[in-house]
Amino acid sequence: MARKTGSHSEITGPRVRAEAQRLFARHGFAAVSMRQIAAAVGVQAGALYLYTPDKETLLFQLLETHMKELLAAWQAEPRGQGPLEALEAFVRFHIRYNGERPEVVFLSYMELRNLGPENFAAIEALRRAYETELETILKAGQAAGMILVPDTKLATMAIIAMLTGVNTWFREGGRLGRAAVEDIYWDMVRKAVGA
């Protein structure tokens, strides 16, 4: 089928991804059809296959892009001096970065199960890379005698779960602003690691 008049791949491709992300987050991956995505974008269903071979690949691309951008943004983030400043930077970064992307964070946790083994493994490897960033900070803090946790891997998973949980309840304009939430969570994480 010919491209719709006025359609441009550099515009339509990002719109396909944005609408898929919105629909998957709102209704769940399994409940959304390629036809629904096409209708939201304003193209024929067959036109979607110019941008993705199938729905799972579309989900994978959303999750992979998110994880790669998350890792790149963390690499660019100032860390301060020493493990405690690095840990504080991580806490604040995680809340801020993920708070600005609630839909894809939700998909990263709730829809991962819809990926086939190869795609699942690729996303898991990216997640492990991010988790390793935090664990490395905790290990450095432990080696310096500034952090005391019984198991750095378990502490890593607990801290990330706690920080990601902010996305489930935080709303702009609520009782606490994002900066106040970051301050409180940093205090809780600091105490949780014995610092």
matplotlib code that plots the C-alpha trace (Angstrom):
import matplotlib.pyplot as plt

x = [0.0, 1.3, 2.3, -0.4, -0.1, 1.8, 3.3, 7.1, 9.1, 11.1, 7.8, 5.7, 8.3, 8.6, 4.8, 4.4, 6.7, 5.1, 1.5, 2.5, 4.1, 1.1, -1.4, 0.8, 1.1, -2.6, -4.2, -1.4, 0.7, -1.6, -4.7, -3.3, -3.5, -1.4, -4.7, -5.2, -1.7, -2.2, -5.5, -3.8, -1.1, -3.5, -2.1, -3.3, -2.4, -0.1, 1.9, 3.2, 5.2, 7.4, 8.6, 8.6, 8.3, 5.8, 4.4, 7.0, 9.8, 8.1, 7.9, 11.5, 12.6, 10.8, 12.5, 15.9, 15.9, 14.8, 17.6, 20.3, 19.2, 19.1, 22.6, 24.0, 22.3, 23.7, 27.2, 26.9, 25.6, 28.1, 28.9, 30.7, 33.6, 33.6, 31.0, 28.4, 28.2, 28.0, 25.2, 23.3, 23.8, 22.4, 19.3, 18.5, 19.2, 17.0, 14.0, 14.3, 15.1, 12.5, 9.9, 10.0, 9.3, 6.5, 5.0, 8.2, 9.3, 5.9, 6.4, 9.9, 8.6, 5.1, 5.5, 9.0, 7.3, 5.9, 9.4, 10.7, 13.9, 16.4, 14.8, 14.3, 18.0, 19.0, 16.9, 18.0, 21.6, 21.0, 19.2, 22.1, 24.5, 22.5, 22.2, 26.0, 26.5, 24.7, 26.4, 29.8, 29.0, 27.9, 31.0, 33.3, 31.5, 31.8, 35.5, 36.0, 34.1, 31.3, 28.6, 27.5, 25.2, 25.1, 24.9, 25.6, 23.5, 20.5, 20.9, 21.2, 17.9, 16.1, 17.3, 16.3, 12.9, 12.3, 13.4, 11.3, 8.3, 8.1, 6.6, 3.6, 2.4, 4.2, 2.2, 3.3, 1.4, 0.9, 1.8, 5.5, 7.5, 10.1, 13.0, 11.5, 10.9, 14.5, 15.7, 13.6, 14.5, 18.2, 17.9, 16.1, 18.7, 21.6, 20.2, 19.4, 23.0, 24.3, 25.9]
y = [0.0, 3.4, 5.9, 8.3, 11.8, 14.0, 11.0, 11.2, 8.3, 10.6, 11.8, 8.6, 6.3, 8.2, 8.6, 4.8, 4.3, 7.0, 5.7, 2.1, 3.1, 5.0, 2.2, -0.6, 1.4, 2.2, -1.1, -3.7, -5.2, -8.2, -6.1, -3.7, -4.7, -3.3, -1.9, 0.1, 1.5, 2.3, 4.1, 6.2, 7.2, 7.8, 5.3, 2.0, -1.1, -2.4, 0.8, -0.1, -2.9, -0.3, 0.6, -2.7, -6.4, -7.2, -6.1, -7.8, -6.1, -2.8, -3.5, -4.6, -1.4, 0.7, -1.1, -1.3, 2.4, 3.3, 1.2, 2.4, 6.0, 5.4, 4.0, 6.9, 9.5, 7.9, 7.9, 11.6, 12.4, 14.1, 11.7, 14.0, 12.8, 9.3, 6.6, 8.5, 11.3, 8.8, 7.0, 10.2, 11.1, 7.7, 8.1, 11.5, 10.6, 7.4, 9.3, 12.2, 10.3, 7.6, 10.1, 11.9, 8.6, 6.8, 4.9, 3.2, 2.5, 0.8, -1.2, -2.2, -3.9, -5.1, -6.1, -7.7, -11.1, -10.6, -10.8, -13.9, -15.5, -13.6, -10.2, -10.9, -11.7, -8.5, -6.3, -8.3, -7.7, -3.9, -4.0, -5.9, -3.3, -0.6, -2.6, -3.1, 0.6, 0.9, -2.3, -0.9, 2.2, 0.1, -2.1, 0.9, 2.4, -0.9, -1.1, 2.4, 1.6, 4.2, 1.7, -1.4, -3.9, -7.6, -8.3, -5.7, -7.4, -7.7, -4.1, -3.0, -4.7, -3.3, 0.2, 0.1, -1.3, 1.4, 4.2, 2.9, 2.7, 6.5, 6.2, 4.4, 7.2, 10.5, 13.1, 16.6, 19.2, 16.7, 17.3, 16.9, 18.2, 16.1, 17.8, 17.0, 13.4, 13.1, 14.5, 12.1, 9.1, 10.0, 10.1, 6.7, 5.1, 6.6, 5.1, 1.8, 1.3, 2.3, 5.6]
z = [0.0, -0.8, 1.8, 2.9, 1.4, 3.9, 5.6, 6.4, 7.9, 10.2, 11.7, 11.5, 13.0, 16.2, 16.3, 16.0, 18.9, 21.0, 20.4, 21.0, 24.3, 25.4, 24.4, 25.9, 29.2, 29.3, 28.2, 28.4, 25.6, 25.1, 24.8, 22.1, 18.4, 15.6, 14.2, 17.3, 17.1, 13.4, 14.1, 16.9, 14.5, 11.6, 9.1, 7.6, 9.7, 7.0, 7.1, 10.6, 9.1, 7.4, 10.9, 12.8, 11.8, 14.6, 17.9, 20.1, 18.2, 18.8, 22.6, 22.5, 20.7, 23.3, 26.2, 24.7, 23.8, 27.4, 28.9, 26.6, 27.2, 30.9, 31.0, 28.8, 31.0, 34.1, 32.5, 31.9, 35.4, 37.8, 40.7, 43.2, 45.3, 46.9, 47.3, 49.4, 47.0, 44.1, 46.0, 46.5, 42.9, 41.9, 44.1, 42.9, 39.2, 39.3, 40.8, 38.4, 35.2, 35.7, 37.0, 33.7, 31.8, 33.8, 30.8, 29.6, 33.2, 33.8, 30.6, 31.6, 34.7, 33.7, 30.1, 30.1, 30.3, 26.7, 25.2, 23.6, 25.2, 23.0, 23.4, 27.2, 27.6, 25.8, 28.1, 31.2, 30.2, 30.0, 33.4, 35.0, 33.6, 35.4, 38.6, 38.5, 38.5, 41.9, 43.2, 42.3, 44.4, 47.3, 47.1, 47.0, 50.0, 51.9, 51.1, 52.4, 55.6, 54.8, 53.9, 55.8, 54.1, 54.6, 50.8, 48.1, 45.4, 47.7, 48.8, 45.1, 44.2, 47.3, 46.6, 43.0, 43.8, 46.4, 44.1, 41.1, 43.4, 43.4, 39.9, 41.3, 43.6, 42.8, 41.0, 40.2, 42.2, 45.1, 48.8, 48.1, 45.2, 43.4, 45.2, 48.6, 47.6, 46.4, 49.8, 51.8, 49.7, 49.9, 53.7, 53.8, 51.4, 53.4, 56.6, 55.0, 54.0, 57.4, 56.3]

ax = plt.figure().add_subplot(projection="3d")
ax.plot(x, y, z, "-o")
ax.set_aspect("equal")
plt.show()
